Amino acid sequence: MTTAPSAKKERTSTFWETDVLQNFGETEWYLNFRMPEAAFLNLCDLLHPYIPKQTMKTTVSLEKRVALTLYKLASNTEFHDVANLFGIGVSTACDVFWEVCKGLCQLKRKFTGMPKSEEDVKTIIKGFQEKSGFPMCAGALDGTHIPILAPSSFHTDYYNRKGWYSVILQGLVDHQYMFQDFDVGWPGNLSRNVMKPFPEGVARGPQLQFNACLSRARIHVEHAFGRLKGRWCCLLKRNDSQTTNIKFVVAACIVLHNFCESWKLDFPKEQSTAEMPEEEDTEQEHADDEGTLITPEPLDLASSTAEKIREVLVW
């Protein structure tokens, strides 16, 4: 009995060397890598100090490694398919992906961070007030779920109310949808200068107006999550990486998000706003969080709390 030979698809690198480098226009760059070529080359320059140099064993150029990583983060394509597309082995593609993700994490301080001066804080406060009418707001805070494979240990801790496994990304953004700070995992206790809306069913009159105004300000964080997941679709689908590695993927995506926002980059024209992900689970899953705003701490910290500040703003 003879066995039919198995068909083995030969790997080629025509996608990168020919399609991308020679034929891609601006639209193709946006669709595949979420940025134009000029921004891509700038990103490669920034990553150069943090990506291991080529060796006799690894002869993949820096630009190709960055492109492979952006392609996977934007599409969540399987490593096998990404490897074939870029004409390299699967194990090499995996190594490249994690090297670049960890390199992107090294850029966290450059592209994320709390305001460094009083003027920076004033600029953010002015931005929130002009866009939403909410005074003295220095940031909008909320959380979103990142789907994951069930962990091998303590898996029940990651099982959410909707019936799937996830880790929580908590993000603090400014009026321009830029992440100032973030944490992946279980959110910790929030400080006393975090502003919440008045409880639904209890709020009346001016309190309802306050809630509406606060909602116009806090929606910035929901839009930021939507733009983050809209660009880097790997965050929308289940991530099968080990739980300990999820933080590198999420951090890399946030750095890339802020990088794109700093370049004032929009989404591909083919991706309409109707296709953008919505943060539907934010209020349902985090009813106790309800979305919050960060207000600058008042001078008299001994007697002031967020609730007292809220009352002053209402009345």
C-alpha positions as CSV (number, residue, x, y, z in Angstrom):
1,M,0.0,0.0,0.0
2,T,1.5,3.3,-1.0
3,T,0.8,6.6,0.7
4,A,0.2,9.7,-1.3
5,P,2.8,12.4,-0.8
6,S,1.7,15.3,1.3
7,A,1.6,18.7,-0.3
8,K,4.0,21.1,1.3
9,K,3.5,24.7,0.6
10,E,6.8,26.4,-0.2
11,R,7.6,29.5,1.7
12,T,8.4,32.6,-0.3
13,S,9.1,36.2,0.7
14,T,7.4,37.8,-2.2
15,F,4.8,39.4,0.0
16,W,7.3,41.6,1.9
17,E,10.0,42.1,-0.8
18,T,7.7,42.5,-3.8
19,D,4.2,43.3,-2.7
20,V,4.9,45.6,0.2
21,L,8.2,47.2,-0.6
22,Q,7.6,47.7,-4.3
23,N,3.8,47.9,-4.9
24,F,2.0,48.9,-1.7
25,G,0.3,52.3,-1.7
26,E,-0.9,54.3,1.3
27,T,-4.2,52.3,1.5
28,E,-2.4,49.0,1.6
29,W,0.0,50.2,4.3
30,Y,-3.0,51.3,6.4
31,L,-4.9,48.1,5.9
32,N,-2.0,45.7,6.7
33,F,0.1,47.7,9.2
34,R,-2.2,50.5,10.4
35,M,0.2,53.2,9.4
36,P,1.8,54.8,6.4
37,E,5.3,53.9,5.3
38,A,6.8,57.1,6.7
39,A,5.4,56.3,10.2
40,F,6.5,52.7,9.9
41,L,10.1,53.7,9.2
42,N,10.0,56.1,12.1
43,L,8.8,53.3,14.3
44,C,11.6,51.0,13.1
45,D,14.2,53.7,14.0
46,L,12.7,54.0,17.5
47,L,12.8,50.2,18.0
48,H,16.3,49.8,16.7
49,P,18.0,49.9,20.1
50,Y,15.6,47.4,21.6
51,I,15.5,44.7,19.0
52,P,18.3,42.0,18.9
53,K,20.6,42.3,16.0
54,Q,20.7,39.8,13.1
55,T,22.8,36.7,13.6
56,M,23.9,33.9,11.2
57,K,20.8,32.0,12.5
58,T,18.4,34.9,12.2
59,T,18.7,36.9,9.0
60,V,15.4,38.7,9.1
61,S,15.7,42.4,8.7
62,L,14.5,44.8,11.4
63,E,11.9,46.2,9.1
64,K,10.6,42.8,8.2
65,R,10.4,41.8,11.8
66,V,8.4,44.9,12.7
67,A,6.1,44.5,9.8
68,L,5.4,40.8,10.7
69,T,4.5,41.9,14.3
70,L,2.3,44.7,13.2
71,Y,0.5,42.4,10.7
72,K,-0.2,39.8,13.4
73,L,-1.3,42.4,16.0
74,A,-3.6,44.0,13.4
75,S,-5.2,40.8,12.2
76,N,-4.6,38.1,14.8
77,T,-3.6,35.7,12.0
78,E,-2.2,32.4,13.1
79,F,1.6,32.1,13.4
80,H,1.6,29.4,10.7
81,D,-0.1,31.7,8.2
82,V,2.0,34.8,9.1
83,A,5.2,32.7,8.7
84,N,4.2,31.5,5.3
85,L,3.2,35.0,4.2
86,F,6.6,36.5,5.2
87,G,8.6,33.5,4.0
88,I,10.1,32.3,7.3
89,G,9.7,29.4,9.7
90,V,7.0,29.3,12.3
91,S,9.4,29.2,15.2
92,T,11.3,32.1,13.8
93,A,8.0,34.0,13.3
94,C,7.1,33.4,17.0
95,D,10.6,34.5,18.2
96,V,10.4,37.7,16.0
97,F,6.9,38.5,17.3
98,W,7.8,38.3,21.0
99,E,11.1,40.2,20.4
100,V,9.3,43.1,18.8
101,C,6.5,43.1,21.3
102,K,9.0,43.3,24.2
103,G,10.8,46.0,22.2
104,L,7.6,48.0,21.9
105,C,7.2,47.7,25.7
106,Q,10.5,49.4,26.1
107,L,8.9,52.5,24.4
108,K,6.2,52.7,27.1
109,R,7.8,55.6,28.9
110,K,8.2,57.5,25.7
111,F,4.6,57.2,24.5
112,T,2.7,56.9,27.8
113,G,2.9,58.7,31.1
114,M,1.2,61.0,33.4
115,P,1.4,64.8,32.8
116,K,4.9,66.0,33.6
117,S,4.2,69.6,34.5
118,E,1.4,71.9,35.7
119,E,1.0,73.3,32.2
120,D,0.4,69.7,30.9
121,V,-2.3,69.2,33.5
122,K,-3.9,72.5,32.6
123,T,-3.9,71.6,28.9
124,I,-5.7,68.4,29.6
125,I,-8.3,70.1,31.9
126,K,-8.9,72.7,29.3
127,G,-9.3,70.0,26.6
128,F,-11.9,68.1,28.6
129,Q,-13.8,71.2,29.5
130,E,-13.9,72.4,25.9
131,K,-15.1,69.1,24.5
132,S,-17.5,68.0,27.2
133,G,-18.2,71.0,29.5
134,F,-16.9,69.1,32.5
135,P,-14.5,71.2,34.7
136,M,-11.3,70.1,36.5
137,C,-11.0,66.8,34.7
138,A,-7.4,65.4,34.3
139,G,-8.3,62.0,32.8
140,A,-10.9,59.4,32.2
141,L,-10.6,55.9,33.7
142,D,-12.4,52.7,32.8
143,G,-11.8,49.0,32.1
144,T,-12.3,46.6,29.3
145,H,-12.0,42.8,28.8
146,I,-9.3,41.1,26.8
147,P,-10.3,37.5,25.8
148,I,-7.8,34.8,26.7
149,L,-7.5,31.0,26.7
150,A,-8.4,29.5,30.1
151,P,-5.3,29.5,32.3
152,S,-4.0,26.2,33.5
153,S,-4.1,27.5,37.1
154,F,-6.6,29.7,39.0
155,H,-8.7,29.7,35.9
156,T,-11.9,30.5,37.8
157,D,-10.4,33.9,38.7
158,Y,-10.4,34.8,35.0
159,Y,-13.9,33.7,34.2
160,N,-16.2,36.7,33.7
161,R,-19.9,37.2,33.9
162,K,-20.5,36.8,30.2
163,G,-19.2,33.3,30.2
164,W,-15.7,33.5,28.9
165,Y,-12.2,34.0,30.1
166,S,-10.5,37.4,30.1
167,V,-8.0,39.7,31.8
168,I,-9.1,43.3,32.5
169,L,-7.3,46.2,30.9
170,Q,-7.7,49.3,33.0
171,G,-6.8,52.5,31.2
172,L,-6.5,56.2,32.0
173,V,-6.8,58.5,28.9
174,D,-6.7,62.2,28.2
175,H,-9.0,64.3,26.1
176,Q,-7.1,63.3,22.9
177,Y,-7.7,59.5,23.4
178,M,-4.0,59.0,24.5
179,F,-3.3,56.5,27.2
180,Q,-1.6,58.2,30.2
181,D,-1.4,55.0,32.2
182,F,-2.7,51.4,32.1
183,D,-2.6,48.1,33.9
184,V,-3.4,44.6,32.7
185,G,-4.9,42.3,35.3
186,W,-7.3,43.0,38.2
187,P,-7.8,46.7,38.9
188,G,-6.7,47.8,42.3
189,N,-8.4,50.2,44.7
190,L,-9.0,53.7,43.3
191,S,-8.0,56.9,45.0
192,R,-10.4,59.3,46.6
193,N,-10.0,61.8,43.8
194,V,-11.8,59.5,41.4
195,M,-15.2,60.9,40.3
196,K,-18.3,58.6,39.8
197,P,-21.8,59.5,38.6
198,F,-24.7,59.7,40.9
199,P,-26.4,56.3,41.1
200,E,-29.1,55.6,38.5
201,G,-32.6,55.7,39.9
202,V,-31.6,58.0,42.7
203,A,-30.3,61.0,40.7
204,R,-32.7,63.9,40.2
205,G,-32.6,67.3,38.6
206,P,-29.1,68.8,38.7
207,Q,-27.7,65.4,39.5
208,L,-29.0,64.1,36.2
209,Q,-27.4,67.0,34.4
210,F,-24.2,66.3,36.2
211,N,-24.3,62.7,35.1
212,A,-24.9,63.7,31.5
213,C,-21.9,66.1,31.6
214,L,-19.7,63.5,33.2
215,S,-20.7,61.0,30.6
216,R,-19.6,63.3,27.8
217,A,-16.2,63.5,29.4
218,R,-15.8,59.8,30.4
219,I,-16.8,58.6,26.9
220,H,-13.2,59.5,25.8
221,V,-11.9,56.4,27.5
222,E,-14.5,54.2,25.7
223,H,-13.6,55.8,22.4
224,A,-9.9,55.2,23.2
225,F,-10.6,51.5,23.8
226,G,-12.6,51.4,20.6
227,R,-9.8,52.9,18.6
228,L,-7.2,50.6,20.3
229,K,-9.2,47.5,19.4
230,G,-10.2,48.8,16.0
231,R,-6.5,49.1,15.0
232,W,-5.1,46.1,16.8
233,C,-7.8,43.4,16.3
234,C,-5.8,40.8,18.2
235,L,-7.4,42.4,21.3
236,L,-10.9,41.5,20.0
237,K,-10.3,37.8,19.6
238,R,-9.2,35.2,22.1
239,N,-5.5,35.4,22.7
240,D,-4.0,31.9,23.1
241,S,-0.7,33.1,24.6
242,Q,0.2,32.2,28.1
243,T,-1.4,34.5,30.7
244,T,2.0,35.8,31.7
245,N,2.7,37.0,28.2
246,I,-0.6,38.7,27.6
247,K,0.7,41.9,29.3
248,F,3.4,42.2,26.6
249,V,0.8,42.0,23.8
250,V,-1.5,44.5,25.4
251,A,1.3,46.9,26.3
252,A,2.7,46.7,22.8
253,C,-0.8,47.6,21.4
254,I,-1.2,50.6,23.7
255,V,2.3,51.9,22.7
256,L,1.3,51.5,19.1
257,H,-2.0,53.2,19.7
258,N,-0.4,56.2,21.2
259,F,2.2,56.2,18.5
260,C,-0.5,56.3,15.8
261,E,-2.4,59.0,17.7
262,S,0.7,61.1,18.0
263,W,1.0,60.9,14.2
264,K,-2.7,61.9,13.9
265,L,-3.4,58.7,12.0
266,D,-6.9,57.7,11.2
267,F,-8.3,54.3,10.5
268,P,-8.2,52.8,7.0
269,K,-10.9,54.3,4.8
270,E,-12.4,50.8,4.2
271,Q,-13.0,50.4,7.9
272,S,-16.0,52.6,8.6
273,T,-17.0,53.8,12.1
274,A,-19.9,51.4,12.0
275,E,-17.4,48.5,12.1
276,M,-15.6,49.8,15.1
277,P,-16.0,47.8,18.3
278,E,-18.2,49.2,21.0
279,E,-17.4,48.9,24.7
280,E,-20.8,47.4,25.4
281,D,-19.6,45.5,28.4
282,T,-18.2,48.5,30.2
283,E,-21.2,49.4,32.3
284,Q,-22.7,46.0,32.4
285,E,-19.6,44.2,33.5
286,H,-18.3,47.0,35.7
287,A,-21.5,48.3,37.2
288,D,-19.6,49.0,40.4
289,D,-17.0,51.0,38.5
290,E,-19.5,52.8,36.2
291,G,-16.6,54.7,34.5
292,T,-14.8,57.3,36.3
293,L,-13.0,60.6,35.9
294,I,-9.8,61.6,37.5
295,T,-9.9,65.1,39.0
296,P,-6.8,66.9,40.3
297,E,-6.4,66.6,44.1
298,P,-7.6,69.7,45.9
299,L,-5.3,71.7,48.1
300,D,-7.1,70.8,51.3
301,L,-6.7,67.0,51.1
302,A,-7.5,66.5,54.8
303,S,-11.2,67.3,54.4
304,S,-12.0,66.8,50.7
305,T,-13.2,63.7,49.0
306,A,-14.5,63.0,45.5
307,E,-18.1,62.9,46.8
308,K,-17.8,66.3,48.3
309,I,-16.3,67.7,45.2
310,R,-19.1,66.2,43.2
311,E,-21.7,67.9,45.4
312,V,-19.9,71.3,44.9
313,L,-19.9,70.8,41.1
314,V,-23.6,70.0,41.1
315,W,-24.9,72.8,43.3
